[in-house]
Amino acid sequence: MQKLRSVLVGSLLGVMMTFGWASAATPAPPPSLCIQGSSGTSCASTQTSPSSSTLIKWHPGHYIRLNDPSFAALAGNRQAWFDRVKSQPLIQGALVTVPWGSVETSQGVYDFSQIDHDLAYLKAMGKRLIIEVWWMNYWNTLPSAPQSGGVYWLPDYMISNGCAAPASYSSGVGYTVQLHLQPCMDRLIALFQALGQHYNSDPNVEQIIITEPSVPYATYDSNAFLAQFQRLVAAMPAAWPNTSRAFYMNWFDQPGTMAASAAASGVGLGGPDVLPPPPVGPWEDDGSQALRGAGGKYGTVDYRGKIPVSYSFEALYSLAPSALIGYVLNTLKVTHMAWGANDDLASNLNWDTGVIPTITAINGQVGSTACPTVYNNQCSTQ
């Protein structure tokens, strides 16, 4: 969705001076990671090393999407939804959105205990986990100083050191990270590296997703923004060598160039909102035109079948799952499809009466189950 209308951009020099980071083409991996275990009492004792195997975990299909604004506080809510898909064999697992501020408690110190808990809960019922990393807030104003106990969407240090900026979304408030600034992107890359060290080798972690960028900003260097996201996707294969990667690339300013960079790094494309063109939908800028090589700024390469194709449905614009499924399967050729968990929507949109009947009617089919060619037939369905 095009949520971002304007953002106040800070000074790159000021951010770099505050952090004390030197300019570099690619950030080095964090020299040491402090990753708290599920007990919350140990540090740096639960890291796992990437597997030496080149196999990529590959379990395409339908997933439930848990978009929890209160990540730790509402863990019970997520687990109640996990229980509801336990007996649904057509649901492969769950996509959980993970706000950055909930897992990096201070600079370079990571607490993945809640993700560990969710993963264990899903694993016990034979389901898999997709992790989507979030860094935007669409509902609140930016704190003028770090809040007590940590800011939920972003780490305190990212706010106090100048990487956060207030933004005006459709809600009228919000804030995000200035990811066109290299020091700010350095920290996001470090987060993906830390997550990869901890989860890449787990057989039940199916996919890692870079969430939507929601651009353009009101004032920013689009070439710098492109360059920083190119750095991010280039870092993903080393951080997640055995896990499929995807980028929710809607509303990107240079979609064709970005899609080519993602594909070259084995990073798939998709979006958080399936947005078919009229007359079914209101518009189509969910990354799919670049995915299909529509021409012009979208490029001419058709990436379907070459890379993972991962999308979500958040019940926006009153488009029912049954109205979207043909587009999802036949046009997008989706490999991984995550459906929002909703009980409070109209009957044809909610989980029990909209999503599940749609998935059941197609017997859990997706657009493609084949191993993407970028993975050179090295997919593992075990």
Backbone hydrogen bonds, N-H to C=O, Kabsch-Sander energy under -0.5 kcal/mol:
donor,donor_aa,acceptor,acceptor_aa,energy
3,K,1,M,-1.6
5,R,3,K,-0.7
5,R,168,S,-2.1
6,S,168,S,-1.0
8,L,166,P,-1.8
9,V,7,V,-0.8
15,V,11,S,-2.0
16,M,12,L,-2.6
17,M,13,L,-2.4
18,T,14,G,-2.2
19,F,15,V,-2.5
20,G,16,M,-2.2
21,W,16,M,-1.1
34,C,108,G,-1.2
35,I,33,L,-0.8
36,Q,34,C,-0.6
36,Q,110,Y,-2.9
37,G,42,S,-1.0
40,G,37,G,-1.7
44,A,35,I,-0.7
45,S,35,I,-0.6
46,T,35,I,-0.6
48,T,197,Q,-1.2
56,I,378,Q,-3.0
57,K,242,N,-2.4
58,W,380,S,-2.7
61,G,335,T,-1.9
62,H,90,L,-0.7
63,Y,337,M,-2.9
64,I,93,G,-2.3
65,R,339,W,-3.4
66,L,64,I,-0.6
66,L,95,L,-3.4
67,N,65,R,-0.7
68,D,66,L,-1.1
71,F,69,P,-0.7
74,L,70,S,-2.6
75,A,72,A,-1.4
77,N,74,L,-0.5
78,R,74,L,-1.6
79,Q,75,A,-2.3
80,A,76,G,-1.9
81,W,77,N,-1.5
82,F,78,R,-2.4
83,D,79,Q,-2.1
84,R,80,A,-1.0
85,V,81,W,-1.0
85,V,82,F,-0.9
86,K,82,F,-0.7
86,K,83,D,-0.6
88,Q,85,V,-1.7
91,I,88,Q,-2.0
92,Q,62,H,-3.2
92,Q,90,L,-0.6
93,G,62,H,-0.6
94,A,128,R,-2.6
95,L,64,I,-3.5
96,V,94,A,-0.5
96,V,130,I,-2.6
97,T,66,L,-1.9
98,V,132,E,-3.4
100,W,134,W,-2.5
101,G,153,W,-1.8
102,S,99,P,-1.6
103,V,100,W,-1.7
104,E,100,W,-1.6
105,T,103,V,-0.7
105,T,109,V,-1.2
106,S,109,V,-1.1
109,V,106,S,-2.9
110,Y,34,C,-3.4
110,Y,108,G,-0.5
111,D,103,V,-3.0
112,F,36,Q,-0.9
112,F,110,Y,-0.6
116,D,112,F,-2.7
117,H,113,S,-2.1
118,D,114,Q,-2.4
119,L,115,I,-3.0
120,A,116,D,-2.5
121,Y,117,H,-2.1
122,L,118,D,-2.5
123,K,119,L,-2.9
124,A,120,A,-2.0
125,M,121,Y,-0.6
125,M,122,L,-1.0
126,G,123,K,-1.7
127,K,122,L,-2.8
128,R,92,Q,-1.7
129,L,204,N,-3.0
130,I,94,A,-2.6
131,I,207,Q,-2.4
132,E,96,V,-2.2
132,E,130,I,-0.5
133,V,131,I,-0.5
133,V,209,I,-2.1
134,W,98,V,-2.4
137,N,175,Y,-2.7
150,G,147,Q,-2.0
158,M,155,P,-0.7
159,I,155,P,-1.1
159,I,156,D,-0.7
160,S,156,D,-2.8
161,N,157,Y,-1.9
162,G,159,I,-1.3
163,C,158,M,-2.0
164,A,158,M,-1.0
165,A,176,T,-2.4
167,A,174,G,-3.4
168,S,6,S,-2.1
169,Y,167,A,-0.6
169,Y,173,V,-0.8
172,G,169,Y,-1.7
175,Y,137,N,-1.9
176,T,165,A,-2.2
178,Q,163,C,-2.9
179,L,177,V,-1.9
181,L,178,Q,-1.8
182,Q,180,H,-0.5
184,C,181,L,-0.7
185,M,181,L,-2.1
186,D,182,Q,-2.6
187,R,183,P,-1.1
188,L,184,C,-1.3
189,I,185,M,-2.7
190,A,186,D,-2.2
191,L,187,R,-1.7
192,F,188,L,-2.1
193,Q,189,I,-2.2
194,A,190,A,-2.4
195,L,191,L,-2.7
196,G,192,F,-2.2
197,Q,193,Q,-2.3
198,H,194,A,-1.5
199,Y,195,L,-2.6
200,N,196,G,-2.2
202,D,199,Y,-1.6
205,V,202,D,-1.5
206,E,129,L,-2.2
206,E,204,N,-0.9
207,Q,129,L,-0.9
208,I,244,S,-1.9
209,I,131,I,-3.1
210,I,246,A,-2.7
211,T,133,V,-1.1
211,T,209,I,-0.6
214,S,250,N,-0.6
215,V,251,W,-0.7
222,S,220,Y,-0.9
225,F,221,D,-2.3
226,L,222,S,-2.5
227,A,223,N,-2.4
228,Q,224,A,-2.3
229,F,225,F,-2.1
230,Q,226,L,-2.2
231,R,227,A,-1.7
232,L,228,Q,-1.8
233,V,229,F,-2.4
234,A,230,Q,-1.9
235,A,231,R,-1.3
235,A,232,L,-0.6
236,M,232,L,-0.7
236,M,233,V,-0.8
239,A,235,A,-1.5
240,W,236,M,-2.8
243,T,240,W,-1.1
244,S,206,E,-1.0
245,R,266,G,-0.7
246,A,208,I,-1.9
247,F,268,G,-2.0
248,Y,210,I,-2.9
249,M,247,F,-1.5
249,M,270,G,-1.4
250,N,248,Y,-0.6
251,W,285,D,-1.3
252,F,249,M,-0.6
256,G,297,K,-2.4
258,M,254,Q,-2.2
259,A,255,P,-2.7
260,A,256,G,-1.8
261,S,257,T,-1.8
262,A,258,M,-2.5
263,A,259,A,-2.7
264,A,260,A,-2.0
265,S,261,S,-1.0
265,S,262,A,-0.9
266,G,263,A,-1.8
267,V,262,A,-2.9
268,G,245,R,-3.2
268,G,266,G,-0.5
269,L,308,P,-1.6
270,G,247,F,-1.2
271,G,310,S,-0.8
274,V,312,S,-0.7
275,L,273,D,-0.7
280,V,277,P,-0.9
281,G,277,P,-1.8
283,W,276,P,-0.6
291,L,287,G,-1.9
292,R,288,S,-1.9
293,G,290,A,-0.9
294,A,289,Q,-2.6
295,G,299,G,-3.1
298,Y,295,G,-2.0
299,G,296,G,-1.8
303,Y,291,L,-2.9
303,Y,301,V,-0.8
304,R,291,L,-0.6
305,G,307,I,-0.6
306,K,303,Y,-2.1
307,I,303,Y,-1.5
310,S,269,L,-2.0
311,Y,336,H,-2.3
312,S,271,G,-1.9
313,F,338,A,-2.2
318,S,315,A,-0.5
319,L,316,L,-1.7
320,A,318,S,-0.7
323,A,320,A,-1.0
324,L,320,A,-0.9
324,L,321,P,-0.8
325,I,321,P,-1.7
328,V,324,L,-2.4
329,L,325,I,-2.6
330,N,326,G,-2.7
331,T,326,G,-0.7
331,T,327,Y,-1.0
332,L,327,Y,-2.6
334,V,328,V,-2.0
335,T,309,V,-2.7
336,H,309,V,-2.1
337,M,61,G,-2.4
338,A,311,Y,-2.6
339,W,63,Y,-2.9
340,G,313,F,-2.5
341,A,65,R,-1.7
342,N,340,G,-0.8
349,L,346,A,-2.4
350,N,346,A,-1.7
351,W,342,N,-3.1
354,G,350,N,-1.9
355,V,350,N,-1.9
356,I,351,W,-2.7
358,T,354,G,-1.0
359,I,355,V,-2.4
360,T,356,I,-2.8
361,A,357,P,-2.2
362,I,358,T,-0.9
363,N,360,T,-1.4
364,G,359,I,-2.5
365,Q,362,I,-1.4
367,G,334,V,-1.3
368,S,334,V,-1.5
373,T,305,G,-1.9
374,V,306,K,-2.3
375,Y,372,P,-2.1
376,N,373,T,-1.9
378,Q,375,Y,-1.8
380,S,56,I,-3.4
